[in-house]
Amino acid sequence: MAVKLMQGNEACVAGALRAGMTFYAGYPITPSTEIAELSAEELPKIGGKFIQMEDEIASIAAALGASLAGRKSMTATSGPGFSLKQENIGYGIITETPVVVVNVQRNGPSTGLPTSPAQGDIMQARWGTHGDHSIIALYPSSVKEIYNITIRAFNLAEKYRTPVILLLDEIIGHMREKVEINEDDNIEIIDRKKPSCKPEDYKAFKVNKGDIVPEMAAFGKGYRFHVTGLAHDETGFPTGNEIKAGQLYSRLMSKIEDNKDDIVTYEEYKLEDAKIAIVSYGSISRSSKSAVDSLREMGYKIGLFRPITIWPSPEAQLFELGKKMDKVYVIELNAGQYFLEVDRLAGKNCQVEKFGKINGEIITPEEIIALIKEENHA
């Protein structure tokens, strides 16, 4: 077992390599640059490929192309770069091409405060690419969790043939913590399903009975298939047939929405007897957890609900949370993006309040404690 003092961005690369990443394409941008630098250093050691592209659009395009050729691929960015990747995230969704897209969030919009933390891309992760679609977006809160959840991001991308967004923020991307990594453990690694038919019988988007995720051949392995961003039938060639197009779009959403029990993860902390709940994620969940501990000592019945899978959101759990609480506070580094989702669900049964910052400063435990004490009595 190796014990290291590891940076969050470093843990992301370590997790990606453990998951089987052999291709990385990217463009340097603060605060994600260490992910590109370390990928450039480590991939050649295992026969993998790193390429610095001319921009963010080309970076995700290259990663998608490598994935179609059978490689587990990743790209990382922040802020404006994540905006540029949106069209090709949609392309990855409709072509069912696995790729992990890391977004180490910073303050915005536009150039904003490039070295300051934010959690302002929550809704962009869900709705950034156009059209009706589903997406998987994960958000760890510690360096060790970045390692584990990066592996899970690759597993979900491969299992469901879809882009997966890994949301970090500048704080956890750049913080350093002691991490224990056991290379001999039995951590699950999932690979995409390979074709079980003869090459001449292969249809790239044909689904088998009981499984709505198609088998995926690699370019150059003898299987002929067509890939297009247009609506397509099971052969991959474009179709204008409204029935086939509707079936395609419904299946792309269903393979995620119908598997929430497998995809959605979350943490509940001291909620057993709580009457007040905080909902927060990423770096701010750390401040929230510390505040919960302090407020408990003061007599407040308070706990924390931390979504780890941000999208699809833990809808059932948030709905039930609202039934049990008198009040829910959504605390995040934005003007209230995830608040909208929590209020939609928990707000049916209890009062939901928001507290956020958009000035590049963190939210401290002391600020959360002051907020709860001002509005509630133990």
PEJODA-V583625 format. One record per helix or strand of 2 or more residues. SS is the DSSP state (@ for helix, = for strand). FROM is the first residue (numbers start at 0). TO is the last residue. If there is no record, write none. Layout:
ss=SS from=FROM to=TO
ss=SS from=FROM to=TO
//
This chain:
ss== from=1 to=6
ss=@ from=7 to=18
ss== from=20 to=25
ss=@ from=32 to=45
ss== from=48 to=51
ss=@ from=55 to=67
ss== from=71 to=76
ss=@ from=79 to=83
ss=@ from=85 to=94
ss== from=98 to=104
ss=@ from=121 to=126
ss== from=135 to=137
ss=@ from=142 to=159
ss== from=162 to=168
ss=@ from=169 to=173
ss== from=175 to=180
ss=@ from=198 to=200
ss=@ from=241 to=256
ss=@ from=259 to=262
ss== from=265 to=268
ss== from=275 to=278
ss=@ from=281 to=296
ss== from=301 to=306
ss== from=308 to=310
ss=@ from=314 to=323
ss== from=326 to=331
ss=@ from=336 to=347
ss== from=350 to=355
ss=@ from=364 to=374
//
